[in-house]
Amino acid sequence: MVVQERLYTAKDLEKLPDDGNRYELNRGELIVMPPAKKEHGLVVSQANRLLGNHVVEKDLGEVVAEIGYLLERDPDTVRAPDISFISKARMAPLTGEYEEIGFCSKKGSGRVRWAKLPQNRIEGQFKNATSQSL
């Protein structure tokens, strides 16, 4: 077992070498994942094609593969699900940065308030998203 010496940030994650592994952050802890096997790749490829075709046909937004989502800061959590959907309303210009996700809830007057999701809810939504088949 390797003991991590420090907490990593999203900026640190961007600087890691392209060594064939996939990396994510969980509250500053570096998660290293080996390349996926063929079965996983086939399932993800098929799901991406089917979902992508539907989204394009209905003009709903965009389907993307393996992009990093910055879910939390200080310490940083960055997850990269195999496939994700971004609705037209949430699409943003390309910035070269990880996508930041705000979790919103409506309050009284219809104003939108951005709030952090508790860590256990984040984990529930993204648990093993990059290492399990659909």
NUVEX-544392 format. One record per residue: x, y, z of N, C-alpha, C in turn; residue number from 0. Coordinates in Angstrom, 3 decimals. Layout:
REM NUVEX-544392
+----------+----------+----------+----------+----------+----------+----------+----------+----------+-------+
|      n_x |      n_y |      n_z |     ca_x |     ca_y |     ca_z |      c_x |      c_y |      c_z | timar |
+----------+----------+----------+----------+----------+----------+----------+----------+----------+-------+
|        X |        Y |        Z |        X |        Y |        Z |        X |        Y |        Z |   NUM |
...
+----------+----------+----------+----------+----------+----------+----------+----------+----------+-------+
***
This chain:
REM NUVEX-544392
+----------+----------+----------+----------+----------+----------+----------+----------+----------+-------+
|      n_x |      n_y |      n_z |     ca_x |     ca_y |     ca_z |      c_x |      c_y |      c_z | timar |
+----------+----------+----------+----------+----------+----------+----------+----------+----------+-------+
|    0.838 |   -1.184 |    0.000 |    0.000 |    0.000 |    0.000 |    0.882 |    1.246 |    0.000 |     0 |
|    0.572 |    2.185 |   -0.892 |    1.334 |    3.417 |   -0.990 |    0.632 |    4.488 |   -0.164 |     1 |
|    1.391 |    5.181 |    0.659 |    0.837 |    6.265 |    1.461 |    1.042 |    7.566 |    0.701 |     2 |
|   -0.034 |    8.300 |    0.519 |    0.032 |    9.561 |   -0.205 |    0.614 |   10.629 |    0.713 |     3 |
|    1.590 |   11.384 |    0.207 |    2.304 |   12.367 |    1.021 |    1.565 |   13.694 |    1.167 |     4 |
|    0.685 |   14.011 |    0.241 |    0.010 |   15.307 |    0.274 |   -1.326 |   15.209 |   -0.448 |     5 |
|   -2.126 |   16.258 |   -0.347 |   -3.368 |   16.336 |   -1.098 |   -3.073 |   16.936 |   -2.472 |     6 |
|   -3.686 |   16.382 |   -3.489 |   -3.537 |   16.869 |   -4.852 |   -4.671 |   17.838 |   -5.173 |     7 |
|   -4.422 |   18.712 |   -6.128 |   -5.441 |   19.647 |   -6.606 |   -5.784 |   19.317 |   -8.055 |     8 |
|   -6.828 |   19.947 |   -8.556 |   -7.196 |   19.763 |   -9.965 |   -6.044 |   20.203 |  -10.869 |     9 |
|   -5.334 |   21.252 |  -10.497 |   -4.182 |   21.715 |  -11.290 |   -3.079 |   20.655 |  -11.302 |    10 |
|   -2.840 |   19.995 |  -10.160 |   -1.852 |   18.909 |  -10.105 |   -2.262 |   17.774 |  -11.034 |    11 |
|   -3.542 |   17.473 |  -11.043 |   -4.062 |   16.385 |  -11.876 |   -3.785 |   16.657 |  -13.354 |    12 |
|   -3.945 |   17.900 |  -13.771 |   -3.699 |   18.272 |  -15.167 |   -2.248 |   18.060 |  -15.565 |    13 |
|   -1.339 |   18.135 |  -14.614 |    0.098 |   18.054 |  -14.901 |    0.644 |   16.626 |  -14.871 |    14 |
|   -0.187 |   15.651 |  -14.512 |    0.295 |   14.269 |  -14.447 |    0.657 |   13.766 |  -15.845 |    15 |
|    1.637 |   12.887 |  -15.933 |    2.072 |   12.390 |  -17.249 |    1.011 |   11.504 |  -17.902 |    16 |
|    1.033 |   11.457 |  -19.213 |    0.149 |   10.571 |  -19.966 |    0.834 |    9.211 |  -20.031 |    17 |
|    0.591 |    8.394 |  -19.006 |    1.300 |    7.114 |  -18.874 |    0.402 |    5.900 |  -19.093 |    18 |
|   -0.796 |    6.123 |  -19.657 |   -1.707 |    5.013 |  -19.923 |   -2.711 |    4.773 |  -18.824 |    19 |
|   -2.491 |    5.323 |  -17.642 |   -3.452 |    5.197 |  -16.547 |   -4.444 |    6.350 |  -16.600 |    20 |
|   -5.560 |    6.151 |  -15.906 |   -6.538 |    7.226 |  -15.734 |   -6.456 |    7.670 |  -14.286 |    21 |
|   -6.604 |    8.965 |  -14.077 |   -6.502 |    9.520 |  -12.733 |   -7.742 |   10.326 |  -12.399 |    22 |
|   -8.148 |   10.250 |  -11.133 |   -9.210 |   11.082 |  -10.594 |   -8.762 |   11.529 |   -9.210 |    23 |
|   -9.504 |   12.467 |   -8.656 |   -9.243 |   12.905 |   -7.290 |  -10.477 |   12.692 |   -6.441 |    24 |
|  -10.282 |   12.230 |   -5.241 |  -11.348 |   12.119 |   -4.256 |  -10.900 |   12.885 |   -3.023 |    25 |
|  -11.401 |   14.126 |   -2.897 |  -11.038 |   14.997 |   -1.787 |   -9.525 |   15.104 |   -1.628 |    26 |
|   -8.854 |   15.303 |   -2.757 |   -7.414 |   15.491 |   -2.763 |   -6.596 |   14.217 |   -2.853 |    27 |
|   -7.239 |   13.073 |   -2.685 |   -6.530 |   11.794 |   -2.784 |   -6.498 |   11.350 |   -4.240 |    28 |
|   -5.310 |   11.031 |   -4.723 |   -5.137 |   10.610 |   -6.106 |   -5.605 |    9.172 |   -6.279 |    29 |
|   -6.487 |    8.951 |   -7.242 |   -6.993 |    7.623 |   -7.558 |   -6.404 |    7.232 |   -8.909 |    30 |
|   -5.697 |    6.119 |   -8.955 |   -5.063 |    5.642 |  -10.182 |   -5.836 |    4.425 |  -10.673 |    31 |
|   -6.221 |    4.455 |  -11.958 |   -6.965 |    3.346 |  -12.535 |   -6.248 |    2.859 |  -13.784 |    32 |
|   -6.058 |    1.560 |  -13.902 |   -5.403 |    1.040 |  -15.106 |   -6.318 |    1.193 |  -16.317 |    33 |
|   -5.763 |    1.072 |  -17.514 |   -6.604 |    1.160 |  -18.715 |   -7.724 |    0.112 |  -18.675 |    34 |
|   -8.850 |    0.469 |  -19.272 |  -10.001 |   -0.440 |  -19.307 |   -9.723 |   -1.627 |  -20.223 |    35 |
|  -10.412 |   -2.722 |  -19.958 |  -10.311 |   -3.916 |  -20.807 |  -11.279 |   -3.794 |  -21.985 |    36 |
|  -11.127 |   -4.661 |  -22.957 |  -11.908 |   -4.593 |  -24.192 |  -13.417 |   -4.645 |  -23.930 |    37 |
|  -13.865 |   -5.537 |  -23.046 |  -15.302 |   -5.662 |  -22.781 |  -15.884 |   -4.332 |  -22.317 |    38 |
|  -15.172 |   -3.698 |  -21.424 |  -15.621 |   -2.407 |  -20.914 |  -15.674 |   -1.385 |  -22.056 |    39 |
|  -14.640 |   -1.351 |  -22.873 |  -14.582 |   -0.428 |  -23.993 |  -15.724 |   -0.627 |  -24.975 |    40 |
|  -16.069 |   -1.899 |  -25.257 |  -17.175 |   -2.183 |  -26.181 |  -18.509 |   -1.695 |  -25.634 |    41 |
|  -18.753 |   -1.936 |  -24.354 |  -20.017 |   -1.502 |  -23.729 |  -20.110 |    0.023 |  -23.724 |    42 |
|  -19.038 |    0.683 |  -23.330 |  -19.034 |    2.147 |  -23.282 |  -19.196 |    2.733 |  -24.683 |    43 |
|  -18.521 |    2.163 |  -25.657 |  -18.619 |    2.646 |  -27.032 |  -20.050 |    2.541 |  -27.556 |    44 |
|  -20.679 |    1.402 |  -27.315 |  -22.066 |    1.189 |  -27.758 |  -23.023 |    2.166 |  -27.054 |    45 |
|  -22.870 |    2.300 |  -25.759 |  -23.746 |    3.203 |  -24.999 |  -23.544 |    4.650 |  -25.458 |    46 |
|  -22.308 |    5.035 |  -25.697 |  -22.008 |    6.388 |  -26.149 |  -22.657 |    6.656 |  -27.504 |    47 |
|  -22.571 |    5.690 |  -28.408 |  -23.175 |    5.852 |  -29.735 |  -24.692 |    5.981 |  -29.640 |    48 |
|  -25.331 |    5.080 |  -28.881 |  -26.791 |    5.098 |  -28.770 |  -27.292 |    6.382 |  -28.106 |    49 |
|  -26.677 |    6.738 |  -26.999 |  -27.086 |    7.958 |  -26.296 |  -26.785 |    9.184 |  -27.158 |    50 |
|  -25.610 |    9.208 |  -27.762 |  -25.235 |   10.335 |  -28.614 |  -26.184 |   10.530 |  -29.782 |    51 |
|  -26.556 |    9.439 |  -30.446 |  -27.499 |    9.534 |  -31.568 |  -28.832 |   10.120 |  -31.118 |    52 |
|  -29.331 |    9.663 |  -29.983 |  -30.608 |   10.158 |  -29.455 |  -30.516 |   11.653 |  -29.132 |    53 |
|  -29.454 |   12.045 |  -28.461 |  -29.281 |   13.439 |  -28.057 |  -29.182 |   14.349 |  -29.278 |    54 |
|  -28.454 |   13.929 |  -30.304 |  -28.323 |   14.733 |  -31.525 |  -29.667 |   14.820 |  -32.250 |    55 |
|  -30.346 |   13.673 |  -32.381 |  -31.659 |   13.646 |  -33.056 |  -32.647 |   14.600 |  -32.415 |    56 |
|  -32.668 |   14.635 |  -31.104 |  -33.638 |   15.450 |  -30.356 |  -33.097 |   16.831 |  -30.001 |    57 |
|  -31.855 |   17.118 |  -30.391 |  -31.213 |   18.410 |  -30.114 |  -31.295 |   18.751 |  -28.620 |    58 |
|  -30.843 |   17.803 |  -27.798 |  -30.972 |   17.945 |  -26.341 |  -29.740 |   18.542 |  -25.670 |    59 |
|  -28.588 |   18.454 |  -26.316 |  -27.357 |   18.922 |  -25.686 |  -26.179 |   18.192 |  -26.293 |    60 |
|  -25.282 |   17.684 |  -25.422 |  -24.120 |   16.970 |  -25.930 |  -23.792 |   15.779 |  -25.038 |    61 |
|  -23.218 |   14.759 |  -25.662 |  -22.748 |   13.582 |  -24.962 |  -21.236 |   13.579 |  -25.095 |    62 |
|  -20.553 |   13.415 |  -23.981 |  -19.091 |   13.454 |  -23.984 |  -18.547 |   12.227 |  -23.260 |    63 |
|  -17.319 |   11.891 |  -23.575 |  -16.686 |   10.716 |  -22.973 |  -15.472 |   11.131 |  -22.154 |    64 |
|  -15.385 |   10.584 |  -20.958 |  -14.203 |   10.685 |  -20.100 |  -13.681 |   12.091 |  -19.883 |    65 |
|  -14.578 |   13.058 |  -19.674 |  -14.091 |   14.388 |  -19.337 |  -14.127 |   14.553 |  -17.825 |    66 |
|  -13.243 |   15.371 |  -17.322 |  -13.159 |   15.588 |  -15.889 |  -14.181 |   16.603 |  -15.412 |    67 |
|  -14.855 |   16.272 |  -14.315 |  -15.800 |   17.180 |  -13.668 |  -15.243 |   17.555 |  -12.302 |    68 |
|  -15.078 |   18.835 |  -12.079 |  -14.635 |   19.327 |  -10.784 |  -15.870 |   19.440 |   -9.899 |    69 |
|  -15.980 |   18.544 |   -8.936 |  -17.174 |   18.461 |   -8.112 |  -17.057 |   19.207 |   -6.792 |    70 |
|  -15.829 |   19.386 |   -6.343 |  -15.634 |   19.987 |   -5.032 |  -14.235 |   20.590 |   -4.980 |    71 |
|  -14.080 |   21.660 |   -4.216 |  -12.777 |   22.309 |   -4.037 |  -12.372 |   22.288 |   -2.564 |    72 |
|  -11.063 |   22.309 |   -2.354 |  -10.456 |   22.433 |   -1.017 |  -10.980 |   21.427 |   -0.007 |    73 |
|  -10.647 |   20.181 |   -0.124 |   -9.812 |   19.542 |   -1.133 |  -10.616 |   19.220 |   -2.394 |    74 |
|   -9.897 |   19.142 |   -3.508 |  -10.540 |   18.960 |   -4.813 |  -10.995 |   17.521 |   -5.042 |    75 |
|  -12.163 |   17.414 |   -5.675 |  -12.669 |   16.130 |   -6.164 |  -12.923 |   16.300 |   -7.656 |    76 |
|  -12.257 |   15.476 |   -8.455 |  -12.427 |   15.489 |   -9.908 |  -12.760 |   14.073 |  -10.330 |    77 |
|  -13.889 |   13.891 |  -11.002 |  -14.312 |   12.579 |  -11.499 |  -14.458 |   12.644 |  -13.012 |    78 |
|  -14.232 |   11.509 |  -13.662 |  -14.335 |   11.434 |  -15.119 |  -15.142 |   10.201 |  -15.503 |    79 |
|  -16.475 |   10.316 |  -15.507 |  -17.289 |    9.168 |  -15.894 |  -17.041 |    8.783 |  -17.354 |    80 |
|  -17.281 |    7.536 |  -17.671 |  -17.069 |    7.057 |  -19.039 |  -17.884 |    7.862 |  -20.043 |    81 |
|  -19.124 |    8.147 |  -19.698 |  -20.034 |    8.888 |  -20.577 |  -20.799 |    9.874 |  -19.713 |    82 |
|  -21.005 |   11.061 |  -20.233 |  -21.883 |   11.995 |  -19.520 |  -22.675 |   12.820 |  -20.530 |    83 |
|  -23.805 |   13.269 |  -20.081 |  -24.715 |   14.081 |  -20.879 |  -24.769 |   15.468 |  -20.273 |    84 |
|  -24.649 |   16.475 |  -21.138 |  -24.778 |   17.859 |  -20.703 |  -25.939 |   18.462 |  -21.480 |    85 |
|  -26.979 |   18.875 |  -20.763 |  -28.155 |   19.427 |  -21.433 |  -27.800 |   20.743 |  -22.112 |    86 |
|  -28.594 |   21.093 |  -23.093 |  -28.378 |   22.326 |  -23.842 |  -28.310 |   23.535 |  -22.909 |    87 |
|  -29.163 |   23.540 |  -21.905 |  -29.212 |   24.659 |  -20.965 |  -27.933 |   24.782 |  -20.145 |    88 |
|  -27.192 |   23.684 |  -19.976 |  -25.982 |   23.702 |  -19.146 |  -24.696 |   23.734 |  -19.966 |    89 |
|  -24.817 |   23.715 |  -21.288 |  -23.625 |   23.723 |  -22.134 |  -22.880 |   25.043 |  -21.960 |    90 |
|  -21.551 |   24.953 |  -21.908 |  -20.722 |   26.146 |  -21.734 |  -19.622 |   26.134 |  -22.783 |    91 |
|  -19.054 |   27.302 |  -23.052 |  -17.958 |   27.352 |  -24.026 |  -16.762 |   26.527 |  -23.543 |    92 |
|  -15.957 |   26.060 |  -24.480 |  -14.758 |   25.304 |  -24.134 |  -13.744 |   26.243 |  -23.489 |    93 |
|  -13.156 |   25.769 |  -22.367 |  -12.213 |   26.612 |  -21.634 |  -10.862 |   25.942 |  -21.434 |    94 |
|  -10.779 |   24.647 |  -21.694 |   -9.548 |   23.927 |  -21.411 |   -9.433 |   23.524 |  -19.956 |    95 |
|  -10.441 |   23.811 |  -19.163 |  -10.469 |   23.476 |  -17.734 |  -11.446 |   22.328 |  -17.508 |    96 |
|  -11.400 |   21.751 |  -16.305 |  -12.398 |   20.750 |  -15.951 |  -13.754 |   21.433 |  -15.847 |    97 |
|  -14.799 |   20.700 |  -16.211 |  -16.153 |   21.223 |  -16.077 |  -16.479 |   21.345 |  -14.590 |    98 |
|  -16.955 |   22.508 |  -14.181 |  -17.376 |   22.657 |  -12.787 |  -18.861 |   22.396 |  -12.720 |    99 |
|  -19.234 |   21.565 |  -11.771 |  -20.639 |   21.219 |  -11.621 |  -21.184 |   21.911 |  -10.393 |   100 |
|  -22.236 |   22.672 |  -10.574 |  -22.939 |   23.267 |   -9.448 |  -24.223 |   22.485 |   -9.258 |   101 |
|  -24.522 |   22.156 |   -8.054 |  -25.767 |   21.456 |   -7.763 |  -26.749 |   22.503 |   -7.286 |   102 |
|  -27.885 |   22.595 |   -7.942 |  -28.791 |   23.691 |   -7.607 |  -30.070 |   23.179 |   -6.983 |   103 |
|  -30.678 |   24.050 |   -6.241 |  -31.988 |   23.766 |   -5.676 |  -32.770 |   25.068 |   -5.711 |   104 |
|  -34.057 |   24.969 |   -5.965 |  -34.897 |   26.166 |   -6.025 |  -35.314 |   26.549 |   -4.612 |   105 |
|  -35.369 |   27.843 |   -4.365 |  -35.817 |   28.359 |   -3.077 |  -36.944 |   29.345 |   -3.333 |   106 |
|  -37.930 |   29.313 |   -2.492 |  -39.069 |   30.223 |   -2.463 |  -39.428 |   30.976 |   -3.721 |   107 |
|  -38.716 |   32.048 |   -4.026 |  -39.096 |   32.947 |   -5.118 |  -38.685 |   32.439 |   -6.493 |   108 |
|  -38.236 |   31.209 |   -6.592 |  -37.816 |   30.685 |   -7.879 |  -36.361 |   30.976 |   -8.188 |   109 |
|  -35.672 |   31.670 |   -7.274 |  -34.240 |   31.907 |   -7.481 |  -33.493 |   30.591 |   -7.336 |   110 |
|  -32.435 |   30.444 |   -8.084 |  -31.636 |   29.220 |   -8.015 |  -30.475 |   29.456 |   -7.064 |   111 |
|  -30.287 |   28.545 |   -6.137 |  -29.189 |   28.626 |   -5.186 |  -28.245 |   27.471 |   -5.458 |   112 |
|  -26.964 |   27.766 |   -5.617 |  -25.966 |   26.722 |   -5.845 |  -25.496 |   26.222 |   -4.503 |   113 |
|  -25.446 |   24.917 |   -4.362 |  -25.051 |   24.332 |   -3.084 |  -24.151 |   23.139 |   -3.318 |   114 |
|  -23.305 |   22.883 |   -2.336 |  -22.477 |   21.679 |   -2.404 |  -23.333 |   20.483 |   -2.035 |   115 |
|  -23.107 |   19.407 |   -2.714 |  -23.758 |   18.154 |   -2.384 |  -22.910 |   17.452 |   -1.332 |   116 |
|  -23.517 |   16.853 |   -0.318 |  -22.718 |   16.131 |    0.673 |  -21.860 |   15.054 |    0.009 |   117 |
|  -20.680 |   14.794 |    0.561 |  -19.730 |   13.848 |   -0.036 |  -20.363 |   12.489 |   -0.309 |   118 |
|  -21.206 |   11.982 |    0.595 |  -21.797 |   10.658 |    0.373 |  -22.740 |   10.668 |   -0.829 |   119 |
|  -23.385 |   11.791 |   -1.130 |  -24.242 |   11.876 |   -2.311 |  -23.387 |   11.926 |   -3.573 |   120 |
|  -22.269 |   12.649 |   -3.526 |  -21.362 |   12.701 |   -4.668 |  -20.850 |   11.303 |   -4.954 |   121 |
|  -20.401 |   10.625 |   -3.915 |  -19.870 |    9.277 |   -4.085 |  -20.936 |    8.343 |   -4.650 |   122 |
|  -22.171 |    8.475 |   -4.196 |  -23.244 |    7.627 |   -4.690 |  -23.487 |    7.820 |   -6.174 |   123 |
|  -23.368 |    9.055 |   -6.647 |  -23.616 |    9.337 |   -8.059 |  -22.459 |    8.932 |   -8.957 |   124 |
|  -21.250 |    9.009 |   -8.448 |  -20.087 |    8.775 |   -9.302 |  -19.302 |    7.532 |   -8.907 |   125 |
|  -19.814 |    6.750 |   -7.955 |  -19.080 |    5.590 |   -7.477 |  -18.789 |    4.636 |   -8.615 |   126 |
|  -17.524 |    4.350 |   -8.780 |  -17.058 |    3.409 |   -9.792 |  -17.489 |    3.756 |  -11.208 |   127 |
|  -17.844 |    5.002 |  -11.440 |  -18.322 |    5.391 |  -12.765 |  -17.289 |    5.146 |  -13.847 |   128 |
|  -16.035 |    5.191 |  -13.481 |  -15.001 |    5.019 |  -14.495 |  -14.458 |    3.609 |  -14.551 |   129 |
|  -14.930 |    2.732 |  -13.675 |  -14.335 |    1.400 |  -13.672 |  -15.343 |    0.265 |  -13.836 |   130 |
|  -16.619 |    0.580 |  -13.980 |  -17.614 |   -0.476 |  -14.163 |  -18.311 |   -0.290 |  -15.502 |   131 |
|  -18.738 |   -1.389 |  -16.076 |  -19.507 |   -1.329 |  -17.312 |  -20.912 |   -0.847 |  -17.008 |   132 |
|  -21.569 |   -0.326 |  -18.029 |  -22.938 |    0.153 |  -17.864 |  -23.892 |   -0.994 |  -17.645 |   133 |
+----------+----------+----------+----------+----------+----------+----------+----------+----------+-------+
***
